[in-house]
């Protein structure tokens, strides 16, 4: 599976990538890190940081834009016909992004606000909502809650799982969140691992496609 977090590293954007990576490390360890702290961590001079990001707010927004671009790449692919497998595939594709940015969850809420975070994950919410509705039409998911409420619970579970990962209690490549979301959707806990395995197989079959498409 192609890593949706991976970004092209041309000479033009190499410093920007280095600065953003350093900023995430700095802000995760100290939310009050300065631009100078980020420059030192990135191994560049202060003016190089300011050439890419004129102030701290722009740097924080740059991290958000980076995450948004990674999510867009993760969602830019066809879906499996089976909605349950599709739900698992979406979680497996987006988990590396959440895992990369998980150390900034509390920081991001303080710096950007809940609305910015909601806007950031809106494309994922829309995709998952469609999968839940399709899964119900296919008879795979339960209808015990309104679809929008269920998707909101899945988002909450994802955030909670990322917090657990921060504490070292979750260390996998997305299995935990896939199984949790499937059970929330109404899939039997006994069947959920089979769907997870099918999703991993679908992604493995899709891997040779450079354009992110599904199995041929």
C-alpha positions in Angstrom: 0.0 0.0 0.0 1.3 3.4 -0.9 1.9 5.5 2.2 -0.5 8.5 1.9 1.7 10.6 4.2 4.7 10.4 1.8 5.2 13.7 0.0 7.5 14.4 -3.0 10.8 15.9 -1.8 12.0 18.2 -4.6 14.8 20.7 -4.0 12.1 23.4 -4.0 10.1 22.0 -1.1 12.9 20.1 0.8 13.3 23.0 3.4 9.6 23.4 3.8 9.2 19.7 4.5 12.1 19.7 7.0 10.7 22.8 8.8 7.2 21.2 9.1 8.7 18.0 10.4 10.8 19.8 12.9 7.8 22.0 14.0 5.7 18.9 14.7 8.5 17.5 16.9 8.9 20.8 18.7 5.2 21.5 19.2 4.6 18.0 20.5 7.3 18.3 23.1 6.6 22.0 23.9 3.5 23.7 22.6 5.1 27.1 23.2 8.1 26.4 21.0 9.3 29.5 19.1 10.2 29.9 15.5 13.8 30.0 16.6 13.3 26.6 18.3 11.9 25.2 15.1 14.8 26.6 13.0 17.3 24.9 15.3 15.5 21.6 15.2 15.2 21.8 11.4 18.9 22.6 11.0 18.2 25.8 9.1 18.7 29.5 9.8 15.9 31.6 11.1 15.4 33.5 7.9 14.8 30.2 6.0 11.9 29.5 8.3 10.4 32.9 7.8 10.9 32.6 4.0 8.4 29.8 4.1 6.2 30.8 7.0 6.1 34.6 7.9 4.8 33.9 11.5 3.9 31.2 13.9 0.3 31.2 12.9 1.3 30.5 9.3 3.5 27.7 10.4 0.7 26.0 12.4 -1.6 26.5 9.4 1.2 24.9 7.2 1.0 21.8 9.4 -2.8 21.7 8.9 -2.4 22.1 5.2 0.1 19.3 5.1 -2.4 17.0 6.9 -5.2 18.1 4.6 -3.1 17.2 1.5 -2.2 13.8 3.0 -5.9 13.1 3.6 -6.8 14.2 0.1 -4.2 11.7 -1.3 -5.5 8.9 0.9 -9.1 9.5 -0.3 -8.2 9.8 -4.0 -9.0 6.2 -5.0 -11.9 4.0 -6.0 -13.8 2.2 -3.2 -14.4 -1.6 -2.9 -17.9 -2.6 -3.9 -18.4 -4.2 -0.5 -19.1 -1.3 1.9 -17.8 -3.1 5.0 -14.5 -3.7 3.3 -14.6 -0.1 2.0 -15.0 1.2 5.6 -12.0 -0.9 6.7 -9.9 0.3 3.7 -10.6 4.0 4.5 -9.5 3.5 8.1 -6.3 1.7 7.0 -5.5 4.4 4.5 -6.1 7.3 6.9 -4.6 5.8 10.0 -1.0 6.6 9.0 -2.0 10.2 8.7 -3.7 10.3 12.1 -0.7 8.4 13.6 1.7 11.0 12.1 -0.2 14.0 13.5 -1.5 12.4 16.7 1.0 14.1 19.0 -0.5 17.4 18.0 -4.1 16.7 18.9 -4.2 18.8 22.0 -1.9 21.4 20.5 -4.1 21.7 17.4 -7.3 22.2 19.3 -5.7 25.1 21.2 -4.0 26.7 18.3 -6.5 26.2 15.5 -9.8 25.6 17.3 -12.4 22.8 16.9 -13.9 24.3 13.7 -10.6 24.2 11.9 -10.1 20.5 12.9 -13.7 19.8 11.8 -13.0 21.4 8.4 -9.8 19.4 8.1 -11.6 16.0 8.6 -14.7 16.9 6.7 -13.7 15.0 3.5 -13.1 11.8 5.6 -16.5 12.3 7.3 -18.3 12.6 4.0 -16.6 9.5 2.6 -17.4 7.4 5.8 -21.0 8.7 5.8 -21.4 7.4 2.3 -20.0 4.1 3.2 -22.2 3.7 6.2 -25.3 4.5 4.2 -24.2 2.1 1.4 -23.5 -0.6 4.0 -26.9 -0.3 5.4 -28.4 -0.5 1.9 -26.4 -3.7 1.4 -27.7 -5.1 4.7 -24.2 -5.2 6.3 -24.6 -2.5 8.8 -27.2 -1.9 11.5 -29.6 1.0 11.5 -29.8 1.4 15.3 -28.6 5.0 15.1 -28.8 7.8 12.5 -25.9 7.5 10.1 -24.6 11.0 11.0 -24.6 10.2 14.7 -22.8 6.9 14.1 -20.1 8.6 12.0 -19.6 11.1 14.8 -19.1 8.2 17.2 -16.5 6.7 14.8 -14.7 10.0 14.8 -14.7 10.1 18.6 -13.4 6.5 18.7 -10.6 7.4 16.3 -9.5 10.4 18.4 -9.7 8.3 21.5 -7.6 5.6 19.9 -5.0 8.2 18.8 -4.8 9.4 22.4 -4.2 5.9 23.5 -1.5 5.6 20.9 0.1 8.7 22.4 0.2 6.8 25.8 1.7 3.8 24.1 -1.3 1.6 24.7 -2.1 1.1 20.9 0.7 0.1 18.6 -0.6 -1.3 15.4 -1.1 -0.2 11.8 -4.8 0.6 12.0 -6.3 -2.8 13.1 -7.7 -1.4 16.4 -9.6 1.4 14.7 -10.9 -0.8 11.9 -12.3 -3.4 14.3 -13.8 -0.7 16.5 -15.5 1.1 13.6 -16.8 -2.1 12.1 -18.4 -3.2 15.4 -19.8 0.3 15.9 -21.4 -0.1 12.5 -23.1 -3.3 13.6 -20.7 -5.9 12.3 -20.4 -9.0 14.5 -17.1 -9.0 16.5 -16.5 -12.5 15.1 -16.8 -11.3 11.5 -14.9 -8.0 11.8 -11.4 -9.7 11.6 -12.4 -11.3 8.3 -13.3 -7.9 6.9 -10.1 -6.5 8.1 -8.2 -9.3 6.3 -10.2 -8.7 3.1 -9.4 -5.0 3.3 -5.7 -5.6 3.7 -5.8 -8.0 0.7 -7.7 -5.4 -1.4 -5.0 -2.8 -0.6 -2.3 -5.3 -1.4 -3.9 -6.0 -4.8 -4.2 -2.3 -5.4 -0.6 -1.5 -4.5 0.9 -1.9 -8.0 -1.4 0.8 -9.3 0.5 4.0 -9.3 -2.6 6.1 -9.6 -4.1 4.7 -6.3 -6.8 2.8 -8.1 -8.3 -0.5 -7.0 -7.4 -4.0 -8.1 -7.3 -4.6 -11.8 
